Amino acid sequence: MKKLSLKPKQLLPDGTRKPVEGYAKYTNLAFQMLAIIGIGIFAGVKIDQWLILKFPVFTVIFSILSVAGAIYSAIKDFLRK
């Protein structure tokens, strides 16, 4: 039975990582944050439309909560890696 070996992370000769890995990690983080904030705002707008409110209360609340959630997710990701 053959053992499957995982490839080690690609390192440059001086022992540092390739710059592309860093760009990919932060690009992924940015898209993840945009998705969280976008979904929160979309949900707030739809709830406000459904309830027919004069002031967009749920849009404001969900916007703040989604930004806080995106920041929490980013910090958690930074601490993990």
Secondary structure by P-SEA (a helix, b strand, c coil): cbbbbbbcccccccccccaaaaaaaaaaaaaaaaaaaaaaaaaaaaaaaaaccccaaaaaaaaaaaaaaaaaaaaaaaaac
